[in-house]
Structures are given as structure tokens and as C-alpha cells.
């Protein structure tokens, strides 16, 4: 498996996890149950799930981290560009 394939699988996985956790948190909030800790949501976003989490939060009208997630997205995009220039994944 190439580094590019690994990175792509990592991003797909972390974004799917972010979507599941965000929806789960919203459902639990509506039911008055125990919620997903904010630290967990932020950690998954930081690991690469920021785009999925941000889009999901908009779709389900979840109002957490609307400034933090775009910052994570910009940082991750910048990191991807730097890695692309340095290692040329393709």
C-alpha cells in the first residue's frame, strides 16, 4: 500500500468516524442522554475528520465548533500541500 493510499484510507475512516460521533451526539442530546465528550469530537476532527464533522454539523444543525473546525480544515489542507510538495504522493 502506498503512502497516498494510506492517507486516503485514513481520511475516509476518520471522516466516517466523525460523522457517526456527531450524529450520535446530536441524537443523545435530543434524548437527554450522556453525550459524546467535546474532547473526543475535537480529537477526531484534528486527526483528519474535520471536513466530515463540519459538514455533518451543518446538515443536522449541531452548533459546536463552528470556528474551530474550519481552522482544523485549513491546517490539514496546508499540511497536505506541504507533504504533497515534499513527498510527491503520486
Buried (B, 14 or more C-beta within 10 A) or exposed (E): EEEBEEBEEEBEEBBEBBBBBBBEBBEEBEEEEEBBEEEEBBEBBBBBBBBBBBBBBEEBEBEBBEEBBEEBBEEBEEEBEEBEEEEEBE
